[in-house]
Amino acid sequence: MITPLRGRDELDVAGLERLIEHILSGGVAGLFILGTTGEGPSLSYRLRRELIQRVCQQVKRRVPVLVGITDTAFIESVAVARAAADFGADAVVLAPPYYLPEAQPELQEYLDHLVPELPLPLYIYNMPALTKVTIEADTLRRAMDNPRIIGLKDSYGDLDYFKNAAELIRRHRPDWPLLIGPEEKLLATLQLGGNGGVSGGANLFPKLYVQVVEAYRAGNLARAGELQQQIQRVSDSFYRVGKHASSIIKGIKCVLATKGICNDFMAEPFHRFRDAERELVATRLKEIEAEMARFNL
């Protein structure tokens, strides 16, 4: 989930409330806040706590709430996890610390030290593009021996890595959910043994992403494939409007603002789209919504 903002350290509270209900109306299985798309590491600790509290209060356990605790400071990850537990979240999500890259033995030791301090179960989050560290197979296998580590979100985007992770999970922790980050690969990873996705585009069209998974599980591969093509259309239409890596989050926030759901203010050093980009997004949104109507989405 994105984090609706009105200023540098101010939530768009009304927008947040509308966004939560919009996403839940699509039938999603849970909410993940303070992740990459949620700009988690760019937000103050005060604002992170406010967001966790407001989300948990509104969701009221209708679905699980997962909270990102990735940080460069061990103690701050623990502090956010404790706040998440106090406010009623269900689990926390952690990528490797992202400033000074750690070697795999160091990452293993970090998890060994961190997990006993956490009041909630932990999903590990493989995001090497932003952390500079991949959770390699030996580290993943060792994590499976810890009953308080309960799943993997993989945003690597490498299907060989995902396939190998799926095989490790099948052999050693079949109770683990295996979730894909890059939504363009959602269907492909379901076919490799994945369980679902943590998809930024589900902020916009939650039913689309839910129905890809449902169609696949029902054995309707033709419909799943058609819906996956629509996911690719969303990606092509909105995530590449800008010139920089931040354009994915800018695109999602701009669409939500265009739809009247929430503000599109970005955490600095990033800035929302300018007028020309916003006009392009609005034009493409009309086209995408017309296509969605054909699929009853």
Secondary structure, 3 states (H helix, E strand, C coil): CCCCEEECCEECHHHHHHHHHHHHCCCCCCEEECCCCCCHHHCCHHHHHHHHHHHHHHHCCCCCEEEECCCCCHHHHHHHHHHHHHHCCCEEEECCCCCCCCCHHHHHHHHHHHHHHCCCCEEEEECHHHHCCCCCHHHHHHHCCCCCEEEEEECCCCHHHHHHHHHHHHHHCCCCCEEECCHHHHHHHHHCCCCEECCHHHHCCHHHHHHHHHHHHCCCHHHHHHHHHHHHHHHHHHCCCCCCCCHHHHHHHHHHHHCCCCCCCCCCCCCCCCHHHHHHHHHHHHHHHHHHHHCCC
